[in-house]
Amino acid sequence: MANYPIRSGVSVWRLVSRLSFSIILFGLTMEVCARIDDKINYDAPLLGSYDSTLLRKSDSEGIRHNVPNSRFEKWKINKFGFRGDEISLEKPRGMKRIACMGTSESFGLYEDSGKEWPAQLNDLLSPSGKFQVINTSVVGLGIEYFKPYLEKYVLKFEPDLVILYINPYFYISQVGKNPQKTSKPKMEEARQPISEGLTLKSLRIDLRIFPKIKQAFKQIVPPRVLKRFQIWSMSREVQALEKHHLNGTKPIDVIPESYLNSFKNDLNDIILFLSSKGVGVILSSYPVLISKTNLGEYLEIFLDNRRFCIELSFEGMIKAPKQFNSIIQSIANEGGAGYVDNFNGMPKEIKCFGDNVHYTNEGARIIASNFAKYILTH
């Protein structure tokens, strides 16, 4: 009986080729399905990129603003560049306009559409027929741009009140971008994970399937397993960010006095500017989920937040809101603005927070209610 040679190398190569082709075909099919899903649910374009960056851009003066008539998933921008329903340029007769000025916490993240706190504040005040609330917030707008943004994009709508809602963590992470403002040491921005080599972004390949896979993964994996994985993964990322951004120095436990003085000057400058335009101001303390008593319960949430303010230690992250809130309240006490204490007025419970600093529908309702009570009684 003749013996025939077995061409094992060719067989393996064919198997690998077929498997690779099947994987690629499966991935392409899933990507097409993801794009069709976006088209059906959000009227998204089938081709090209589709992410939250479509909502924002910077103008010729470097002022970050929302793109009029843009949309990404549940987030819609009206024709004037504000999140919410369409409004008229001219203020309705007998109506007081309230502009809500902040970043992502005010623009809205985890809430259902129409449940971000400025929208809920409008719902609470509208029955009186005396108020109209406009959400003028822009994600990622640094405090140094608040005044020029207000002057260029908001004041033409003749607001009677501006609610200034400021994230101290974001202020700290941005503080090194303009080192000439104060003598404080420069801090680099910590916004994205550390990576090396080629990435899908560097190759300009915008795949929409990955966010959907990530969301499905969170829903399928048992909560305990997911929490352990998140703590492990984000702990490694925090360590990498510390190594990359802090250059061997330790994260700080207490906000330096120079930072607090700079913040106070910046905030007072905005208030004086608005006052000169005849616009009143309401300030708010900044609520957060994490405290010393619940840190162990929400460690993965705290690690997630720390990635965006790597300059602060765990203790510094807990102290920062209190230190900045003290400045905000002192300014209000000096008579320059109204004041609503949302830090103490918001329960530190997961039902109110989507993460350490953004809110659920319930959390946004509480903030809106706190502002409404103040406005209706002053």
N, C-alpha and C positions, 0 to 999 in steps of 0.2 A: 504494500500500500504506500502510495507516494506521500511524502511530507511536504506541505505547502507552507511557506514562510508567513508568519503572522505580522502584518504591517501595523504593529501596535502604535507607533508614532503617529501615523496618518490617522488612525482611528481616534486617538486622544485629541489630536488637533481638530478633527471634525466635530467631536463632542464639545470641545471648548468653544469653537466657532459658533456652533448652533446655540449653545447656552448663552454666549455673549449676545448673539443676535436677538434671542428671545428676551433677554433682560432689557436690551435697548428698546426693542419694540414695545415691551410692557411699559417702560418708562415714558416713551413718547405717547402711548395711548392714555396713560394716566394724566400726562400734562395737557393733552387735548381735552380730556374730560374736565380737568380743573378750569381750563379757559372757557369751556362751554358753560360750566356751572357759574362762573363769574358773569358771563354774558346774560344768562337767564335771571340770576338773582339781583345783579347790580347794573345791568346794561353796560358792562365793561367791554372794551375793544378786544377782539380775539387775538390781534397781533400787537406786538410792542409790549413795553413794560406796564405794569399795573400795581402800584403800591401807594403808600401814604404820601410819598414825596410829590405826587401829583397835586396835592392840596396846597402846597406852599412854595414860595420862591422869594428871592431877594430882588428889590428894585435897583435902579441905577445908583441910588444913594446907600445901598447896602442894608436897607431896612427890610427885614423879613416880614412877609404878609401872606395872607391867604389868597389863593387864586380865585377870582370871581367865577361863579358858575361851575366850579370844579366839583368832582365827586370821587370818593373812594369808599366802596362798600356802604356802611351806614352813615358815613360822614358826608354831608352836603353843604356847600358854600353858596350863599346867595349872590346876587349880581353885584353887590357892593363889597364882597369879600369877607362876610361874616357868617359864622355858623348859625343856622336858624332860618325862620321864614323870611320871605321878602318884606322889605320895609320901604317907606318913601324917604327921599332925601329931606324933604320938609317935615318938620316936627308937627304932628297933629295938634290943633289948637286945644289948649287946656290940659295937655298931656305933659307929664314929666318923663324925660328919658334918662335911663340908667344904663351906663356902659360898664360891662364886666370885663376888667382888664387883668389877664393872667396868662398862664401857659397851658400845659396839657391838662392840669387838674381842673381848669375852668373850661377849656375847649371841650373836654369830655373824652374818655377812653373806654372804660368798661361798661358804662351805662348804655341802656337801650337808647335808640334815637329819640330825642325829645325829653330825655330824663337827666341830662347833664344839669348841674345846679343852676346855671343862668336861665335855662328853659323852664325849669320848675319854679324858679323865682318869678318869672313872667306869669306863669299859670296862677301863682298865689296872689300876685298883685293886680292882675288884669281885671278881676271882677269889680274892683273899685272904679275902673274907668279912668284912673288918674295916672297910670304908669305904663311905660313901655320899656322892656328890658332888651338890650342888644348885647349879644355875646361877641365882644371884639377881641377875644383872646387869640393868641397865635402860639402854636407849639414851638418851643425852642427860642422864643424871643428873649434876648438878654435884657436885664433891667436898664442897661445903658441906652437901649433903643426904645424904651417905653415912651419917653417924651417926644422924640421925633415921629414915632409911629402914631401917637395920639394926635399930634399936630397935623400930620399929613392925611391920616385916614379916618379919624374919629371925630374931631372937633367940628367938622362941617355938618355933622348931624345934630349939633347943639345939645349935647347931653347936659342935664342939670346935675347929675351925680356920676362919679366914676368910682367903682369898687376896685381897689387895688389888691390883688390876691397874689402874693409873692412866695415862691418856693425857696427857702433858705439853702437847701442842698444844691439846687441849680445855681444859685448865686455863688456859692463856694466853688463849684466846679468850673465856673466861668471867670473867676476872679483874676486869673493870670492872663487873660486875653488882652488886657489893657494895662500893662505894668506901669505906665506913666501916671496913672491916676493916683496911686498911693505908693508908699515905700514898702508895701507888703511883698513877701517873696513870691516868685512866680510859681503857679501851679499849672501843670499840663492838664488838658482835657482828657477825662477817662470816659469814653463813650462806647467803644466797641471792643470786643474780645481781641486778644493778641493772636495774630495769624502770620504765617510766612508762606512765601511761594505764590503760585497761581491760585486764584479763587474764582468762583463763578462770577463775582462782581467784577474782578479785574478782566475777565474774559467777556464781560458785558452780556452774560447769559442770564436772562431773567426767568427763572422757573417758578411757576405759581403753585406747583404741587407740594413744595416743601412746607409752607405754612399750614396747609391742610393736613399733611401727614403728622406734623407736630401736634396739631390740635386733636387729631384722632388718637394719637399716642397718649395724650393726657387723659382722654376719656376712657381708654381701654385698660390702661395699666392701673392696678389696685392703688388706692391713695397712699398707703404706707410705703409701697415700693417706689412710687413716683417721688414721694417726699425725700426718701433716702437718696435716690438718684440725683435729685435736684441739689441737695445739700453737698453731695460729693462733687458734682460737676461744677457748681458755682464756687465752692471752696477752692478748687484748683484754678478757676478763672480769676478769683480775687487775688490769689497768690501771684499769678502771672502779671496781673495789672500792677500790684504793688512793686514787683521787681522791675517792671518796665517804666513806671511813671515816678516812683519815689526815689530812685537812685540811691538806695541803701538807707534812706531816712525812715523813721517810724511814722505811722499815721498819727495825727494829732488827737488829743483827748479833749482839748478845750479850744474854742475858736479864739484866735488872737484878737486883742483889742483893736488892732489896726483894721481888721476885717469888719468888725462891728461898727467902728466909726465911719468907715467907707460906706457901709450899707446905710447907716443913718443919714449921711450926707446925700447919697443917691435918692433915698426915699423922700427926704425933705425937699430936695430939688424938684422932684416930680409934683409934690403937693403944692409948692409955691407957684410952679408954672400953671397948674390947673386953677389955683385960686386967682391968679392974675387974669385968667380968662373967664372968671365968674362961675367956675365949676366946683361944686362941693366934692369931698372925698370921703369914702368910708374905707377904713383899713380892717384887716382881719388877721387874727393870729392863725398860725398854720397848723392844722391837725395832722397827726400821723398815727399809724396803727401801733408801732412797736414801742414798748416801754421796758423798763428793767424787769417788771413782773411777768411779762408775757414773751420775752425774747426767746426762751427755750421752746415755746409752743409754735412760734412763727419764724424759726431760724432761716428756713429757705427763702422766705419773703424778705427778711432783713439782708441776707447775702445778696439777693437780687438787687436791692436798692443800693447796697454799698458799692456795687460795680460802677455806678454812675457818680459816685463821690468817694473815690478811692483814697483821697487825702485824709479822710476821717477814720478813726478807729471805731470799734463797736461803741465804746463809751462816748466818743465824739459824736457819733450819729445820733445817740439818744439825747445828748446835751444840746446839740445845735439848734433844734426847733425852739427849745426853751430860751436859749440866749437871744436868738433873733426875735422871738415873740416878745421878749422883754423890751427890746428896742422899739418894736412896732407899737406896743401899748404906751410906752413913754412918750412917743411922738403924738399919739392921740390925746394923752393926758395934758400935753402942752397946748391943746386947743386947736391944733392944725387940721384935725380930721375926726370923723366919727370912728367908732371901734366896735367890732363884734368878736367875741371870744369863741371862735370855732374850735380851738385846741381843747378847751375844757368842755365845750358844748357838744362834742362828738364822742360817742362811746368808742372805746378802743376794742372793737369787736370785729371779727372777720365778716360779719353780715353787712358792715358798713364800708369795708375797704376791699378793692380788687387786688391791691398790693399795699405797700407801706404808705403810699402818698396819693393814690388814685381811688375813686369811689365806686361803689355799687349804686344802683338806683336808690336804695335806702339811705346810704350815706349822703348822696347828693341832695336827697329830699330834706335831710336834717340841716344841711348847710343853707339851703334855700329858705327853709323855715326860720332859721336864726336871722338871716338877713331881712326877711320880710317883717318879722316882729320889730326889728330895729327901725326899719324905714317907716312903718305904719305908726310908730309911737314917737317919732322925732320930727 
